[in-house]
């Protein structure tokens, strides 16, 4: 993964651009900005956008449909002040559920917290709980009612080169933490329900700040969670140590973030809970709509030695083009009028007929090249093709391009077209003769266009 974090300023520009393109589509803009606090997205760098970041953290800690202007700090201050500082009370109550290991997954009825300081070795290329510097290390699972509220406290981001969150900024006595606490203080001061004789220690802003400062960064439940695996004891005088499979939040987040852009065959999705139950497993699964991205552990299987058959056919006839699914039905949509003086064929079709022809050509082109797709997939699994070490010099240039999947250049497309079109034309002409249908230059052009689009996107 890239070591350069995404910039909040770029995300804000993207959201503004979406509004500019569709002035009525504000929901799309809000959805883009929500990525900043989304548990399954990488953290953004807020340096230079501190006020906007604070606004997003607070505005997205309420219901999405109430966050009408997520970037407005004044709107955020109003949320803090609403209903006698109800949101600040939720911040305070949500602090009990901050964790590094999600004790509620996969058994949501379990109670307790695990917060464990871990050392990470980011030089290790493999993903396990101590092998990587996490994209995000904090999570929340305690009370589903506070999943939104906790986003202001433990949504993580980069600031001045460090991965942090408001929780850590307050603990470390940093300026950004002071700004957040000041917003809480101002809201409490403006609160209609404020009691002038109220004990200073009981003020909501002070409760939140003091609770954050007092939270232990090393905490474990008093009882081991189910299912217990086994216990270890060095001697009879020592207590049992129960080992239990509680998931590392950092690892779980990293897997989901890394699997976002990987090939489909490497991942699958596990549905967790039903309906509102998805919220009981914590913020990550809640933000992901109840889905958990996991590695697809099924290894590729060669059915009936297909790889060997492909190589045999490639060596025997020099190509893997497949013409068995070519169908002449699309030729019915054309009548050909021949100019008696020039011999030129002129097509007579409707716009809708042309759309059908383009679609049929596209489907047939996929069938013509399907075995190259299979061969490329086998190569991605580590299979070797005879002649590969000699840059496929034993094959035609077109075959070398198709075998390696290197087809996204105009010169390459022309080389492949020069080889495949004569074979394709011969096959279509045979089918056209059998059905007594015209095979015009427009048919050929439709095939050429479909092949170009296929090769440039492969």
C-alpha positions in Angstrom: 0.0 0.0 0.0 1.1 3.6 -0.5 2.8 5.3 2.4 1.5 8.7 1.3 -1.8 9.5 3.1 -4.8 10.9 1.2 -5.4 14.6 1.7 -8.6 15.9 3.3 -8.2 19.0 1.0 -8.5 16.8 -2.0 -11.6 15.0 -0.6 -13.2 18.4 0.0 -12.5 19.5 -3.6 -14.0 16.3 -4.9 -17.2 16.9 -2.9 -17.4 20.4 -4.2 -16.9 19.2 -7.7 -19.8 16.7 -7.4 -22.1 19.5 -6.3 -20.9 21.7 -9.2 -21.7 18.9 -11.7 -25.2 18.3 -10.1 -26.4 21.2 -8.0 -29.3 19.2 -6.7 -27.2 16.2 -5.6 -26.0 17.2 -2.1 -26.3 13.6 -0.8 -23.5 12.5 -3.1 -21.3 15.3 -1.7 -22.1 14.2 1.8 -21.3 10.6 1.0 -17.9 11.6 -0.4 -17.1 13.6 2.8 -18.3 10.8 5.0 -15.2 8.8 3.9 -13.2 11.0 6.3 -14.9 9.3 9.3 -15.8 6.0 7.6 -14.2 3.1 9.6 -13.3 1.2 6.4 -11.5 3.9 4.6 -7.8 4.9 5.0 -7.1 8.0 7.2 -6.8 11.4 5.6 -4.1 14.0 6.3 -5.9 17.1 7.7 -2.8 19.4 8.0 -4.0 22.8 6.8 -7.7 21.8 7.1 -8.0 21.6 10.8 -11.2 23.6 11.1 -12.9 21.6 8.3 -11.7 18.4 10.0 -13.3 19.4 13.4 -16.5 20.3 11.6 -16.7 16.9 9.9 -15.9 15.0 13.1 -18.7 16.7 15.0 -21.3 16.9 12.2 -20.9 13.3 11.3 -21.2 12.2 14.9 -25.0 12.9 14.5 -27.4 11.2 12.1 -26.4 11.6 8.5 -29.7 13.2 7.6 -29.1 15.9 10.2 -25.6 16.7 8.8 -26.9 19.2 6.2 -23.6 21.1 5.9 -20.8 18.8 7.1 -18.0 21.4 6.6 -19.8 24.2 8.5 -18.2 24.6 11.9 -21.0 26.8 13.1 -23.4 24.0 12.3 -21.2 21.7 14.4 -21.3 24.1 17.3 -25.1 24.1 17.1 -25.1 20.3 17.2 -23.0 20.4 20.4 -25.5 22.8 22.0 -28.7 21.0 21.0 -31.0 19.4 23.6 -29.0 20.6 26.6 -25.7 19.3 25.1 -27.1 15.8 24.4 -24.3 15.1 21.9 -21.6 15.8 24.5 -23.2 13.4 26.9 -23.0 10.8 24.2 -19.3 11.6 23.7 -18.8 10.9 27.4 -20.7 7.6 27.4 -19.0 6.4 24.2 -15.6 6.5 25.8 -16.3 3.2 27.6 -16.3 1.4 24.3 -13.0 2.5 22.7 -10.8 -0.6 22.0 -7.9 -2.0 20.1 -9.4 -5.5 20.0 -13.0 -6.0 19.2 -14.4 -8.3 22.0 -17.9 -8.2 20.5 -16.8 -9.9 17.3 -18.0 -12.5 16.4 -20.1 -12.8 19.7 -21.9 -9.5 20.2 -23.3 -10.4 23.6 -19.8 -10.3 25.2 -18.9 -7.4 27.5 -15.6 -5.7 28.4 -12.8 -3.9 26.7 -9.4 -4.8 25.4 -6.9 -2.0 24.9 -3.4 -3.2 24.2 -0.3 -1.2 23.2 1.3 -3.1 20.4 4.6 -2.6 18.6 4.4 -2.9 14.8 7.1 -3.8 12.3 6.2 -2.2 9.1 9.0 -3.9 7.2 7.2 -7.2 7.5 5.3 -7.7 4.1 2.7 -10.0 5.6 -0.5 -8.9 7.3 -0.9 -10.0 10.9 -1.7 -8.2 14.2 1.9 -7.2 14.9 3.4 -7.0 11.4 2.1 -3.7 10.1 1.8 -0.1 11.1 -2.0 0.1 11.1 -4.0 2.4 8.9 -6.3 2.8 12.0 -5.8 1.2 15.4 -8.8 2.4 17.4 -12.3 1.0 17.2 -15.6 1.1 19.1 -18.1 -1.5 20.2 -20.0 -1.0 23.4 -23.5 0.5 22.8 -24.9 0.6 19.3 -26.6 3.9 20.1 -23.3 5.7 20.4 -21.6 4.4 17.2 -22.2 7.8 15.5 -21.1 9.8 18.5 -17.8 8.1 19.0 -16.7 9.2 15.5 -15.8 12.6 16.9 -13.5 11.0 19.5 -11.7 8.1 17.8 -12.0 8.6 14.0 -8.3 8.6 13.0 -6.4 10.9 10.7 -2.9 12.2 10.0 -1.9 15.5 11.5 1.5 17.1 11.2 3.0 13.7 10.1 1.4 11.5 12.9 -1.5 9.1 12.9 -3.8 10.4 15.6 -7.4 11.1 16.7 -9.1 13.6 19.1 -8.8 11.0 21.8 -5.0 11.0 21.5 -4.7 14.7 20.8 -6.4 15.4 24.2 -4.3 12.9 26.0 -1.1 14.3 24.6 -2.1 17.9 25.4 -1.9 19.0 21.8 -3.4 22.1 20.2 -6.0 20.2 18.2 -7.2 18.6 21.3 -7.5 22.0 23.0 -9.5 23.3 20.1 -12.0 20.4 20.4 -12.3 20.9 24.1 -12.9 24.6 23.6 -15.8 23.8 21.3 -17.3 21.6 24.0 -16.7 24.3 26.6 -18.4 27.0 24.5 -21.4 24.7 23.9 -21.8 24.0 27.6 -21.5 27.8 28.4 -24.3 28.5 25.9 -26.5 25.6 27.1 -30.0 26.7 28.3 -29.9 24.0 31.0 -26.7 25.2 32.5 -26.9 25.6 36.3 -24.8 28.6 37.6 -24.2 26.7 40.8 -23.1 23.6 39.0 -19.9 22.0 40.3 -17.0 22.8 38.0 -16.0 19.1 38.0 -19.4 18.0 36.8 -19.5 20.1 33.7 -19.9 17.9 30.6 -16.8 19.3 28.8 -14.7 18.7 31.9 -16.1 15.2 32.3 -15.2 14.3 28.7 -11.7 15.7 29.1 -11.0 14.1 32.4 -12.4 10.7 31.3 -10.1 10.7 28.3 -7.1 11.5 30.4 -7.9 8.8 32.9 -8.6 6.0 30.4 -6.1 3.2 30.8 -4.3 2.3 27.5 -3.8 -1.3 28.9 -7.1 -2.9 29.8 -8.5 -6.4 29.7 -11.8 -7.9 30.8 -11.9 -9.6 34.1 -13.1 -12.8 32.6 -11.8 -14.5 29.4 -14.2 -14.4 26.5 -15.9 -17.3 24.9 -14.9 -19.5 23.3 -11.9 -20.2 25.5 -9.2 -22.1 23.8 -6.9 -23.4 26.6 -5.1 -22.1 29.6 -1.4 -21.9 30.3 0.3 -22.1 33.7 4.0 -22.2 34.3 3.7 -23.6 37.9 1.0 -24.5 40.4 1.6 -21.3 42.2 0.7 -19.1 39.2 -2.7 -18.2 37.9 -4.1 -19.6 34.6 -3.7 -17.5 31.5 -6.6 -18.0 29.2 -6.1 -17.5 25.5 -9.1 -16.4 23.5 -9.5 -15.5 19.8 -10.4 -11.8 20.0 -9.8 -9.9 16.7 -7.3 -7.1 16.4 -9.2 -4.0 15.2 -6.1 -2.7 13.4 -5.7 -6.0 11.5 -9.4 -6.2 10.6 -9.4 -2.6 9.3 -6.2 -3.1 7.3 -7.6 -6.2 5.6 -10.8 -4.4 4.6 -8.9 -1.4 3.3 -6.4 -3.5 1.4 -9.0 -5.7 -0.1 -10.9 -2.8 -1.6 -8.9 -2.7 -4.8 -7.7 -6.3 -5.1 -8.9 -8.8 -7.7 -12.3 -10.4 -7.0 -10.9 -13.9 -6.7 -8.8 -12.8 -3.6 -11.7 -11.8 -1.4 -15.2 -12.5 -0.4 -17.8 -10.9 1.9 -19.3 -12.3 5.1 -22.6 -11.0 6.2 -22.6 -10.3 9.9 -25.9 -10.0 11.8 -29.3 -9.3 10.4 -31.0 -5.9 10.1 -30.1 -3.6 13.0 -28.0 -6.4 14.6 -25.1 -5.3 12.4 -24.6 -2.3 14.6 -24.0 -4.5 17.7 -20.6 -5.6 16.4 -19.0 -2.2 16.4 -18.3 0.8 14.1 -16.3 -1.0 11.4 -19.0 -3.5 10.5 -21.7 -0.9 11.0 -20.1 1.5 8.6 -19.5 -1.4 6.1 -23.3 -2.1 6.0 -23.0 -5.4 7.9 -20.4 -6.9 5.5 -17.0 -8.0 6.5 -14.4 -8.4 3.7 -12.2 -11.5 4.1 -9.7 -13.4 2.1 -11.1 -15.9 -0.3 -9.0 -19.0 0.7 -10.0 -21.2 -2.1 -6.9 -21.9 -4.2 -7.3 -21.9 -8.0 -8.1 -25.4 -9.4 -7.2 -26.6 -12.8 -10.2 -28.5 -14.2 -9.2 -31.3 -16.5 -5.7 -29.9 -17.0 -7.1 -26.8 -18.9 -3.8 -25.0 -18.7 -2.1 -28.0 -20.5 -4.8 -28.1 -23.1 -4.4 -24.4 -23.8 -0.6 -24.7 -24.3 -1.0 -27.7 -26.6 -3.5 -25.8 -28.8 -1.3 -22.7 -28.8 1.7 -24.8 -29.9 -0.3 -26.7 -32.5 -2.2 -24.0 -34.4 -0.3 -20.9 -33.2 -3.2 -19.0 -31.6 -6.0 -19.4 -29.1 -8.8 -17.5 -30.9 -12.1 -19.2 -30.4 -14.8 -18.9 -33.2 -17.2 -21.5 -31.9 -19.7 -19.0 -30.4 -19.9 -16.8 -33.5 -23.5 -16.4 -34.5 -24.7 -15.0 -37.9 -28.0 -13.8 -36.6 -26.9 -10.2 -36.3 -26.5 -10.2 -40.1 -30.3 -10.2 -40.4 -30.3 -6.6 -39.4 -28.7 -5.5 -42.7 -29.7 -5.3 -46.3 -27.0 -4.4 -48.7 -27.7 -2.1 -51.6 -24.9 -2.2 -54.2 -24.0 0.8 -56.4 -23.9 -0.5 -59.9 -21.3 2.0 -61.0 -18.8 1.7 -58.1 -19.8 -1.7 -56.6 -19.9 -0.1 -53.2 -22.2 -1.7 -50.6 -24.5 0.7 -48.7 -26.1 -0.3 -45.4 -29.7 0.3 -44.7 -30.4 0.0 -41.0 -32.1 1.8 -38.1 -30.4 3.3 -35.0 -31.8 0.5 -32.8 -30.6 -2.2 -35.2 -27.1 -0.7 -35.0 -27.2 -0.8 -31.2 -28.1 -4.5 -31.4 -25.3 -5.2 -33.9 -22.7 -3.4 -31.7 -23.9 -5.4 -28.6 -23.7 -8.8 -30.5 -20.2 -8.0 -31.9 -19.1 -7.1 -28.4 -20.3 -10.4 -27.0 -18.7 -12.4 -29.8 -15.4 -10.6 -29.4 -15.3 -11.6 -25.8 -15.8 -15.2 -26.8 -13.0 -15.0 -29.5 -10.5 -13.9 -26.8 -11.8 -15.8 -23.8 -8.9 -18.4 -23.7 -6.3 -15.7 -23.6 -8.1 -14.4 -20.5 -7.8 -17.9 -18.9 -4.1 -18.1 -19.9 -3.4 -14.7 -18.3 -5.1 -15.8 -15.1 -2.9 -19.0 -15.0 0.2 -16.8 -15.5 -0.9 -14.7 -12.5 -0.9 -17.9 -10.4 2.7 -18.5 -11.4 2.3 -20.8 -14.4 5.1 -20.7 -17.0 4.5 -20.8 -20.8 7.1 -22.4 -23.1 9.2 -19.7 -24.7 8.4 -17.2 -21.9 12.1 -16.7 -21.1 12.8 -15.8 -24.7 10.1 -13.1 -24.7 7.8 -15.5 -26.6 10.0 -15.2 -29.7 8.6 -18.5 -31.0 5.1 -17.0 -31.4 3.8 -14.2 -33.6 4.0 -10.6 -32.3 0.2 -10.6 -31.9 0.4 -13.7 -29.8 3.2 -12.3 -27.6 1.0 -9.3 -26.8 -2.1 -11.3 -26.1 -0.2 -13.9 -23.9 1.3 -11.1 -21.7 -1.9 -9.1 -21.7 0.0 -6.1 -23.0 -2.7 -4.8 -25.4 -3.3 -1.2 -24.4 -1.4 0.5 -27.2 -2.7 1.5 -30.6 0.3 -0.2 -32.4 -0.4 -3.4 -30.5 -4.1 -3.3 -31.3 -3.2 -2.9 -35.0 -0.8 -5.9 -34.9 -3.5 -8.1 -33.4 -6.2 -6.8 -35.8 -4.0 -7.7 -38.7 -3.7 -11.3 -37.5 -7.3 -12.0 -36.2 -9.4 -10.2 -38.8 -8.6 -12.4 -41.8 -9.4 -15.5 -39.7 -12.6 -13.8 -38.4 -13.7 -12.7 -41.8 -13.3 -16.2 -43.2 -15.4 -17.7 -40.5 -18.2 -15.1 -40.8 -18.2 -15.4 -44.6 -18.8 -19.1 -44.2 -21.7 -18.6 -41.9 -23.1 -15.8 -44.1 -23.0 -18.1 -47.1 -24.8 -20.9 -45.2 -27.6 -18.5 -44.1 -27.5 -16.6 -47.4 -27.1 -13.3 -45.6 -25.0 -10.3 -46.6 -21.7 -9.7 -44.9 -21.0 -6.0 -45.6 -18.0 -3.7 -44.8 -20.2 -2.3 -42.0 -20.2 -5.7 -40.3 -16.5 -5.8 -40.5 -16.2 -2.2 -39.1 -18.5 -3.2 -36.1 -16.2 -6.1 -35.3 -13.1 -4.0 -35.6 -14.5 -1.4 -33.2 -15.6 -4.1 -30.7 -12.1 -5.6 -30.8 -10.4 -2.2 -30.3 -12.6 -1.5 -27.2 -11.9 -5.0 -25.8 -8.1 -4.8 -26.2 -7.8 -1.3 -24.9 -9.8 -2.2 -21.7 -8.2 -5.6 -21.1 
